[in-house]
Every structure is written in structure tokens, then in C-alpha cells.
Amino acid sequence: MAALALAMVTLFVKGMPPVNRLFNLMATTSDSAKLLAPAAGMLAIAAVILAGSTAVTQYIISRKE
């Protein structure tokens, strides 16, 4: 429950990347094509973080067995 609450709070903390930054870009940009590059960059960063977290978790699990 604490992790879920923390995730919800970080959505609205000013300057907290990547979600709040993307919300600000969507609110202030009138041309949606200008959002593609920042959104793709944030997606790539999120994918790298997810892959890294998965690899670390797999490594920890395999050491405990």
C-alpha cells in the first residue's frame, strides 16, 4: 500500500520526471508532434530502468536458491 501511495504522490510532484514532466508538456504544447521526441525518450528511459530492475531481481533470486 505504501508503494502505491508513493507512486501516486510522485505523479503530481512538480518537476518529478517522467510523468509530471510529460503532463506539463501536454498541457503547454499545442502541437502534438512536438511531444513525440520527449515521450519516446521517456519511454526508452523507462524501458532501460525496467530491464535493469528485472536483471537485478533475477540475479538476487538465483543467488538465494
PDB file of N, CA, C and O in Angstrom:
ATOM      1  N   MET A   1       0.823  -1.188   0.000  1.00  0.00           N
ATOM      2  CA  MET A   1       0.000   0.000   0.000  1.00  0.00           C
ATOM      3  C   MET A   1       0.873   1.260   0.000  1.00  0.00           C
ATOM      4  O   MET A   1       0.544   2.255  -0.647  1.00  0.00           O
ATOM      5  N   ALA A   2       1.987   1.203   0.733  1.00  0.00           N
ATOM      6  CA  ALA A   2       2.866   2.371   0.816  1.00  0.00           C
ATOM      7  C   ALA A   2       3.499   2.661  -0.546  1.00  0.00           C
ATOM      8  O   ALA A   2       3.635   3.821  -0.934  1.00  0.00           O
ATOM      9  N   ALA A   3       3.882   1.617  -1.264  1.00  0.00           N
ATOM     10  CA  ALA A   3       4.484   1.811  -2.586  1.00  0.00           C
ATOM     11  C   ALA A   3       3.479   2.410  -3.559  1.00  0.00           C
ATOM     12  O   ALA A   3       3.831   3.278  -4.358  1.00  0.00           O
ATOM     13  N   LEU A   4       2.250   1.964  -3.501  1.00  0.00           N
ATOM     14  CA  LEU A   4       1.205   2.508  -4.361  1.00  0.00           C
ATOM     15  C   LEU A   4       0.942   3.975  -4.033  1.00  0.00           C
ATOM     16  O   LEU A   4       0.797   4.802  -4.933  1.00  0.00           O
ATOM     17  N   ALA A   5       0.883   4.289  -2.752  1.00  0.00           N
ATOM     18  CA  ALA A   5       0.672   5.682  -2.344  1.00  0.00           C
ATOM     19  C   ALA A   5       1.829   6.561  -2.794  1.00  0.00           C
ATOM     20  O   ALA A   5       1.614   7.677  -3.266  1.00  0.00           O
ATOM     21  N   LEU A   6       3.053   6.066  -2.650  1.00  0.00           N
ATOM     22  CA  LEU A   6       4.224   6.825  -3.087  1.00  0.00           C
ATOM     23  C   LEU A   6       4.203   7.051  -4.594  1.00  0.00           C
ATOM     24  O   LEU A   6       4.531   8.141  -5.063  1.00  0.00           O
ATOM     25  N   ALA A   7       3.823   6.033  -5.351  1.00  0.00           N
ATOM     26  CA  ALA A   7       3.734   6.178  -6.804  1.00  0.00           C
ATOM     27  C   ALA A   7       2.686   7.208  -7.200  1.00  0.00           C
ATOM     28  O   ALA A   7       2.900   7.980  -8.134  1.00  0.00           O
ATOM     29  N   MET A   8       1.573   7.229  -6.510  1.00  0.00           N
ATOM     30  CA  MET A   8       0.523   8.201  -6.815  1.00  0.00           C
ATOM     31  C   MET A   8       0.963   9.619  -6.472  1.00  0.00           C
ATOM     32  O   MET A   8       0.638  10.558  -7.199  1.00  0.00           O
ATOM     33  N   VAL A   9       1.696   9.785  -5.376  1.00  0.00           N
ATOM     34  CA  VAL A   9       2.160  11.110  -4.971  1.00  0.00           C
ATOM     35  C   VAL A   9       3.179  11.645  -5.967  1.00  0.00           C
ATOM     36  O   VAL A   9       3.166  12.834  -6.284  1.00  0.00           O
ATOM     37  N   THR A  10       4.058  10.784  -6.464  1.00  0.00           N
ATOM     38  CA  THR A  10       5.097  11.248  -7.386  1.00  0.00           C
ATOM     39  C   THR A  10       4.536  11.701  -8.725  1.00  0.00           C
ATOM     40  O   THR A  10       5.221  12.404  -9.468  1.00  0.00           O
ATOM     41  N   LEU A  11       3.315  11.319  -9.048  1.00  0.00           N
ATOM     42  CA  LEU A  11       2.712  11.777 -10.294  1.00  0.00           C
ATOM     43  C   LEU A  11       2.532  13.287 -10.315  1.00  0.00           C
ATOM     44  O   LEU A  11       2.583  13.913 -11.374  1.00  0.00           O
ATOM     45  N   PHE A  12       2.322  13.865  -9.141  1.00  0.00           N
ATOM     46  CA  PHE A  12       1.958  15.274  -9.085  1.00  0.00           C
ATOM     47  C   PHE A  12       3.003  16.169  -8.421  1.00  0.00           C
ATOM     48  O   PHE A  12       2.758  17.359  -8.226  1.00  0.00           O
ATOM     49  N   VAL A  13       4.152  15.618  -8.074  1.00  0.00           N
ATOM     50  CA  VAL A  13       5.232  16.429  -7.508  1.00  0.00           C
ATOM     51  C   VAL A  13       5.857  17.230  -8.641  1.00  0.00           C
ATOM     52  O   VAL A  13       6.251  16.668  -9.663  1.00  0.00           O
ATOM     53  N   LYS A  14       5.947  18.532  -8.459  1.00  0.00           N
ATOM     54  CA  LYS A  14       6.440  19.406  -9.520  1.00  0.00           C
ATOM     55  C   LYS A  14       7.876  19.043  -9.888  1.00  0.00           C
ATOM     56  O   LYS A  14       8.749  18.949  -9.026  1.00  0.00           O
ATOM     57  N   GLY A  15       8.103  18.842 -11.187  1.00  0.00           N
ATOM     58  CA  GLY A  15       9.426  18.537 -11.695  1.00  0.00           C
ATOM     59  C   GLY A  15       9.848  17.087 -11.554  1.00  0.00           C
ATOM     60  O   GLY A  15      10.966  16.739 -11.933  1.00  0.00           O
ATOM     61  N   MET A  16       8.992  16.234 -11.022  1.00  0.00           N
ATOM     62  CA  MET A  16       9.346  14.832 -10.843  1.00  0.00           C
ATOM     63  C   MET A  16       9.239  14.110 -12.177  1.00  0.00           C
ATOM     64  O   MET A  16       8.136  13.936 -12.695  1.00  0.00           O
ATOM     65  N   PRO A  17      10.345  13.695 -12.732  1.00  0.00           N
ATOM     66  CA  PRO A  17      10.284  13.011 -14.018  1.00  0.00           C
ATOM     67  C   PRO A  17       9.794  11.591 -13.837  1.00  0.00           C
ATOM     68  O   PRO A  17       9.898  11.079 -12.723  1.00  0.00           O
ATOM     69  N   PRO A  18       9.284  10.936 -14.813  1.00  0.00           N
ATOM     70  CA  PRO A  18       8.970  11.451 -16.127  1.00  0.00           C
ATOM     71  C   PRO A  18       7.510  11.866 -16.275  1.00  0.00           C
ATOM     72  O   PRO A  18       7.173  12.615 -17.192  1.00  0.00           O
ATOM     73  N   VAL A  19       6.645  11.392 -15.389  1.00  0.00           N
ATOM     74  CA  VAL A  19       5.214  11.586 -15.604  1.00  0.00           C
ATOM     75  C   VAL A  19       4.801  13.047 -15.465  1.00  0.00           C
ATOM     76  O   VAL A  19       4.081  13.565 -16.318  1.00  0.00           O
ATOM     77  N   ASN A  20       5.242  13.717 -14.409  1.00  0.00           N
ATOM     78  CA  ASN A  20       4.846  15.104 -14.221  1.00  0.00           C
ATOM     79  C   ASN A  20       5.382  15.971 -15.345  1.00  0.00           C
ATOM     80  O   ASN A  20       4.696  16.885 -15.801  1.00  0.00           O
ATOM     81  N   ARG A  21       6.585  15.700 -15.793  1.00  0.00           N
ATOM     82  CA  ARG A  21       7.162  16.463 -16.909  1.00  0.00           C
ATOM     83  C   ARG A  21       6.336  16.269 -18.178  1.00  0.00           C
ATOM     84  O   ARG A  21       6.095  17.222 -18.919  1.00  0.00           O
ATOM     85  N   LEU A  22       5.909  15.043 -18.422  1.00  0.00           N
ATOM     86  CA  LEU A  22       5.089  14.769 -19.603  1.00  0.00           C
ATOM     87  C   LEU A  22       3.724  15.448 -19.484  1.00  0.00           C
ATOM     88  O   LEU A  22       3.218  15.980 -20.471  1.00  0.00           O
ATOM     89  N   PHE A  23       3.119  15.441 -18.287  1.00  0.00           N
ATOM     90  CA  PHE A  23       1.859  16.158 -18.088  1.00  0.00           C
ATOM     91  C   PHE A  23       2.019  17.639 -18.393  1.00  0.00           C
ATOM     92  O   PHE A  23       1.159  18.238 -19.038  1.00  0.00           O
ATOM     93  N   ASN A  24       3.124  18.237 -17.931  1.00  0.00           N
ATOM     94  CA  ASN A  24       3.372  19.650 -18.198  1.00  0.00           C
ATOM     95  C   ASN A  24       3.554  19.915 -19.688  1.00  0.00           C
ATOM     96  O   ASN A  24       3.045  20.905 -20.212  1.00  0.00           O
ATOM     97  N   LEU A  25       4.273  19.039 -20.364  1.00  0.00           N
ATOM     98  CA  LEU A  25       4.449  19.200 -21.813  1.00  0.00           C
ATOM     99  C   LEU A  25       3.116  19.109 -22.542  1.00  0.00           C
ATOM    100  O   LEU A  25       2.847  19.887 -23.457  1.00  0.00           O
ATOM    101  N   MET A  26       2.283  18.154 -22.134  1.00  0.00           N
ATOM    102  CA  MET A  26       0.986  18.001 -22.795  1.00  0.00           C
ATOM    103  C   MET A  26       0.087  19.202 -22.541  1.00  0.00           C
ATOM    104  O   MET A  26      -0.702  19.581 -23.406  1.00  0.00           O
ATOM    105  N   ALA A  27       0.201  19.795 -21.375  1.00  0.00           N
ATOM    106  CA  ALA A  27      -0.650  20.936 -21.028  1.00  0.00           C
ATOM    107  C   ALA A  27      -0.207  22.219 -21.714  1.00  0.00           C
ATOM    108  O   ALA A  27      -1.033  23.096 -21.967  1.00  0.00           O
ATOM    109  N   THR A  28       1.087  22.346 -22.022  1.00  0.00           N
ATOM    110  CA  THR A  28       1.596  23.608 -22.554  1.00  0.00           C
ATOM    111  C   THR A  28       1.926  23.574 -24.037  1.00  0.00           C
ATOM    112  O   THR A  28       2.203  24.623 -24.617  1.00  0.00           O
ATOM    113  N   THR A  29       1.907  22.414 -24.669  1.00  0.00           N
ATOM    114  CA  THR A  29       2.249  22.307 -26.084  1.00  0.00           C
ATOM    115  C   THR A  29       0.980  22.171 -26.912  1.00  0.00           C
ATOM    116  O   THR A  29       0.147  21.300 -26.663  1.00  0.00           O
ATOM    117  N   SER A  30       0.850  23.047 -27.898  1.00  0.00           N
ATOM    118  CA  SER A  30      -0.346  22.973 -28.740  1.00  0.00           C
ATOM    119  C   SER A  30      -0.162  22.007 -29.905  1.00  0.00           C
ATOM    120  O   SER A  30      -1.150  21.499 -30.437  1.00  0.00           O
ATOM    121  N   ASP A  31       1.073  21.740 -30.315  1.00  0.00           N
ATOM    122  CA  ASP A  31       1.348  20.830 -31.424  1.00  0.00           C
ATOM    123  C   ASP A  31       1.757  19.471 -30.864  1.00  0.00           C
ATOM    124  O   ASP A  31       2.807  19.341 -30.236  1.00  0.00           O
ATOM    125  N   SER A  32       0.928  18.471 -31.093  1.00  0.00           N
ATOM    126  CA  SER A  32       1.203  17.157 -30.506  1.00  0.00           C
ATOM    127  C   SER A  32       2.427  16.483 -31.110  1.00  0.00           C
ATOM    128  O   SER A  32       3.020  15.619 -30.463  1.00  0.00           O
ATOM    129  N   ALA A  33       2.825  16.845 -32.317  1.00  0.00           N
ATOM    130  CA  ALA A  33       4.014  16.248 -32.925  1.00  0.00           C
ATOM    131  C   ALA A  33       5.274  16.605 -32.137  1.00  0.00           C
ATOM    132  O   ALA A  33       6.247  15.852 -32.154  1.00  0.00           O
ATOM    133  N   LYS A  34       5.262  17.739 -31.451  1.00  0.00           N
ATOM    134  CA  LYS A  34       6.415  18.141 -30.652  1.00  0.00           C
ATOM    135  C   LYS A  34       6.576  17.275 -29.408  1.00  0.00           C
ATOM    136  O   LYS A  34       7.639  17.277 -28.787  1.00  0.00           O
ATOM    137  N   LEU A  35       5.547  16.545 -29.042  1.00  0.00           N
ATOM    138  CA  LEU A  35       5.606  15.683 -27.860  1.00  0.00           C
ATOM    139  C   LEU A  35       6.204  14.314 -28.154  1.00  0.00           C
ATOM    140  O   LEU A  35       6.557  13.588 -27.225  1.00  0.00           O
ATOM    141  N   LEU A  36       6.325  13.948 -29.416  1.00  0.00           N
ATOM    142  CA  LEU A  36       6.787  12.605 -29.750  1.00  0.00           C
ATOM    143  C   LEU A  36       8.209  12.340 -29.276  1.00  0.00           C
ATOM    144  O   LEU A  36       8.475  11.286 -28.698  1.00  0.00           O
ATOM    145  N   ALA A  37       9.120  13.262 -29.505  1.00  0.00           N
ATOM    146  CA  ALA A  37      10.517  13.040 -29.107  1.00  0.00           C
ATOM    147  C   ALA A  37      10.669  12.944 -27.587  1.00  0.00           C
ATOM    148  O   ALA A  37      11.291  11.997 -27.107  1.00  0.00           O
ATOM    149  N   PRO A  38      10.120  13.895 -26.805  1.00  0.00           N
ATOM    150  CA  PRO A  38      10.253  13.744 -25.350  1.00  0.00           C
ATOM    151  C   PRO A  38       9.569  12.487 -24.809  1.00  0.00           C
ATOM    152  O   PRO A  38      10.095  11.829 -23.911  1.00  0.00           O
ATOM    153  N   ALA A  39       8.409  12.160 -25.350  1.00  0.00           N
ATOM    154  CA  ALA A  39       7.696  10.964 -24.886  1.00  0.00           C
ATOM    155  C   ALA A  39       8.469   9.701 -25.239  1.00  0.00           C
ATOM    156  O   ALA A  39       8.530   8.769 -24.437  1.00  0.00           O
ATOM    157  N   ALA A  40       9.058   9.660 -26.426  1.00  0.00           N
ATOM    158  CA  ALA A  40       9.855   8.497 -26.815  1.00  0.00           C
ATOM    159  C   ALA A  40      11.103   8.377 -25.947  1.00  0.00           C
ATOM    160  O   ALA A  40      11.500   7.272 -25.577  1.00  0.00           O
ATOM    161  N   GLY A  41      11.716   9.497 -25.624  1.00  0.00           N
ATOM    162  CA  GLY A  41      12.887   9.466 -24.747  1.00  0.00           C
ATOM    163  C   GLY A  41      12.541   8.949 -23.363  1.00  0.00           C
ATOM    164  O   GLY A  41      13.274   8.142 -22.791  1.00  0.00           O
ATOM    165  N   MET A  42      11.420   9.416 -22.827  1.00  0.00           N
ATOM    166  CA  MET A  42      10.986   8.951 -21.507  1.00  0.00           C
ATOM    167  C   MET A  42      10.620   7.473 -21.538  1.00  0.00           C
ATOM    168  O   MET A  42      10.874   6.747 -20.577  1.00  0.00           O
ATOM    169  N   LEU A  43      10.027   7.030 -22.635  1.00  0.00           N
ATOM    170  CA  LEU A  43       9.695   5.611 -22.779  1.00  0.00           C
ATOM    171  C   LEU A  43      10.963   4.763 -22.821  1.00  0.00           C
ATOM    172  O   LEU A  43      11.013   3.689 -22.220  1.00  0.00           O
ATOM    173  N   ALA A  44      11.981   5.237 -23.523  1.00  0.00           N
ATOM    174  CA  ALA A  44      13.243   4.498 -23.600  1.00  0.00           C
ATOM    175  C   ALA A  44      13.909   4.412 -22.223  1.00  0.00           C
ATOM    176  O   ALA A  44      14.426   3.361 -21.843  1.00  0.00           O
ATOM    177  N   ILE A  45      13.894   5.511 -21.488  1.00  0.00           N
ATOM    178  CA  ILE A  45      14.473   5.514 -20.140  1.00  0.00           C
ATOM    179  C   ILE A  45      13.725   4.541 -19.236  1.00  0.00           C
ATOM    180  O   ILE A  45      14.340   3.796 -18.473  1.00  0.00           O
ATOM    181  N   ALA A  46      12.399   4.551 -19.323  1.00  0.00           N
ATOM    182  CA  ALA A  46      11.590   3.640 -18.513  1.00  0.00           C
ATOM    183  C   ALA A  46      11.877   2.179 -18.868  1.00  0.00           C
ATOM    184  O   ALA A  46      11.928   1.325 -17.983  1.00  0.00           O
ATOM    185  N   ALA A  47      12.062   1.892 -20.154  1.00  0.00           N
ATOM    186  CA  ALA A  47      12.358   0.527 -20.582  1.00  0.00           C
ATOM    187  C   ALA A  47      13.717   0.064 -20.057  1.00  0.00           C
ATOM    188  O   ALA A  47      13.869  -1.088 -19.650  1.00  0.00           O
ATOM    189  N   VAL A  48      14.698   0.961 -20.067  1.00  0.00           N
ATOM    190  CA  VAL A  48      16.029   0.617 -19.544  1.00  0.00           C
ATOM    191  C   VAL A  48      15.962   0.362 -18.042  1.00  0.00           C
ATOM    192  O   VAL A  48      16.562  -0.590 -17.544  1.00  0.00           O
ATOM    193  N   ILE A  49      15.239   1.203 -17.326  1.00  0.00           N
ATOM    194  CA  ILE A  49      15.097   1.009 -15.879  1.00  0.00           C
ATOM    195  C   ILE A  49      14.382  -0.311 -15.582  1.00  0.00           C
ATOM    196  O   ILE A  49      14.775  -1.039 -14.671  1.00  0.00           O
ATOM    197  N   LEU A  50      13.339  -0.617 -16.346  1.00  0.00           N
ATOM    198  CA  LEU A  50      12.613  -1.871 -16.157  1.00  0.00           C
ATOM    199  C   LEU A  50      13.510  -3.074 -16.425  1.00  0.00           C
ATOM    200  O   LEU A  50      13.508  -4.036 -15.657  1.00  0.00           O
ATOM    201  N   ALA A  51      14.272  -3.023 -17.509  1.00  0.00           N
ATOM    202  CA  ALA A  51      15.166  -4.137 -17.841  1.00  0.00           C
ATOM    203  C   ALA A  51      16.245  -4.305 -16.768  1.00  0.00           C
ATOM    204  O   ALA A  51      16.563  -5.427 -16.376  1.00  0.00           O
ATOM    205  N   GLY A  52      16.797  -3.207 -16.301  1.00  0.00           N
ATOM    206  CA  GLY A  52      17.809  -3.279 -15.257  1.00  0.00           C
ATOM    207  C   GLY A  52      17.250  -3.839 -13.961  1.00  0.00           C
ATOM    208  O   GLY A  52      17.887  -4.669 -13.313  1.00  0.00           O
ATOM    209  N   SER A  53      16.078  -3.394 -13.587  1.00  0.00           N
ATOM    210  CA  SER A  53      15.438  -3.886 -12.360  1.00  0.00           C
ATOM    211  C   SER A  53      15.123  -5.372 -12.470  1.00  0.00           C
ATOM    212  O   SER A  53      15.281  -6.120 -11.506  1.00  0.00           O
ATOM    213  N   THR A  54      14.680  -5.791 -13.638  1.00  0.00           N
ATOM    214  CA  THR A  54      14.384  -7.205 -13.856  1.00  0.00           C
ATOM    215  C   THR A  54      15.649  -8.040 -13.755  1.00  0.00           C
ATOM    216  O   THR A  54      15.634  -9.113 -13.153  1.00  0.00           O
ATOM    217  N   ALA A  55      16.743  -7.563 -14.334  1.00  0.00           N
ATOM    218  CA  ALA A  55      18.004  -8.296 -14.276  1.00  0.00           C
ATOM    219  C   ALA A  55      18.521  -8.402 -12.842  1.00  0.00           C
ATOM    220  O   ALA A  55      18.992  -9.461 -12.429  1.00  0.00           O
ATOM    221  N   VAL A  56      18.435  -7.320 -12.093  1.00  0.00           N
ATOM    222  CA  VAL A  56      18.887  -7.345 -10.697  1.00  0.00           C
ATOM    223  C   VAL A  56      18.021  -8.296  -9.876  1.00  0.00           C
ATOM    224  O   VAL A  56      18.540  -9.062  -9.063  1.00  0.00           O
ATOM    225  N   THR A  57      16.721  -8.252 -10.082  1.00  0.00           N
ATOM    226  CA  THR A  57      15.813  -9.139  -9.355  1.00  0.00           C
ATOM    227  C   THR A  57      16.106 -10.597  -9.682  1.00  0.00           C
ATOM    228  O   THR A  57      16.136 -11.441  -8.787  1.00  0.00           O
ATOM    229  N   GLN A  58      16.320 -10.896 -10.950  1.00  0.00           N
ATOM    230  CA  GLN A  58      16.636 -12.272 -11.352  1.00  0.00           C
ATOM    231  C   GLN A  58      17.944 -12.734 -10.734  1.00  0.00           C
ATOM    232  O   GLN A  58      18.055 -13.882 -10.303  1.00  0.00           O
ATOM    233  N   TYR A  59      18.927 -11.862 -10.687  1.00  0.00           N
ATOM    234  CA  TYR A  59      20.219 -12.205 -10.083  1.00  0.00           C
ATOM    235  C   TYR A  59      20.061 -12.500  -8.592  1.00  0.00           C
ATOM    236  O   TYR A  59      20.623 -13.472  -8.088  1.00  0.00           O
ATOM    237  N   ILE A  60      19.299 -11.663  -7.886  1.00  0.00           N
ATOM    238  CA  ILE A  60      19.089 -11.865  -6.451  1.00  0.00           C
ATOM    239  C   ILE A  60      18.342 -13.170  -6.194  1.00  0.00           C
ATOM    240  O   ILE A  60      18.690 -13.918  -5.280  1.00  0.00           O
ATOM    241  N   ILE A  61      17.328 -13.441  -6.991  1.00  0.00           N
ATOM    242  CA  ILE A  61      16.558 -14.671  -6.809  1.00  0.00           C
ATOM    243  C   ILE A  61      17.418 -15.894  -7.063  1.00  0.00           C
ATOM    244  O   ILE A  61      17.332 -16.875  -6.323  1.00  0.00           O
ATOM    245  N   SER A  62      18.247 -15.852  -8.098  1.00  0.00           N
ATOM    246  CA  SER A  62      19.071 -17.038  -8.418  1.00  0.00           C
ATOM    247  C   SER A  62      20.137 -17.272  -7.351  1.00  0.00           C
ATOM    248  O   SER A  62      20.557 -18.413  -7.164  1.00  0.00           O
ATOM    249  N   ARG A  63      20.586 -16.248  -6.654  1.00  0.00           N
ATOM    250  CA  ARG A  63      21.584 -16.426  -5.596  1.00  0.00           C
ATOM    251  C   ARG A  63      20.965 -17.008  -4.335  1.00  0.00           C
ATOM    252  O   ARG A  63      21.647 -17.705  -3.584  1.00  0.00           O
ATOM    253  N   LYS A  64      19.696 -16.740  -4.086  1.00  0.00           N
ATOM    254  CA  LYS A  64      19.050 -17.237  -2.882  1.00  0.00           C
ATOM    255  C   LYS A  64      18.676 -18.701  -2.986  1.00  0.00           C
ATOM    256  O   LYS A  64      18.488 -19.363  -1.964  1.00  0.00           O
ATOM    257  N   GLU A  65      18.565 -19.212  -4.176  1.00  0.00           N
ATOM    258  CA  GLU A  65      18.179 -20.625  -4.341  1.00  0.00           C
ATOM    259  C   GLU A  65      19.390 -21.441  -4.171  1.00  0.00           C
ATOM    260  O   GLU A  65      19.326 -22.667  -4.264  1.00  0.00           O
TER     261      GLU A  65
END
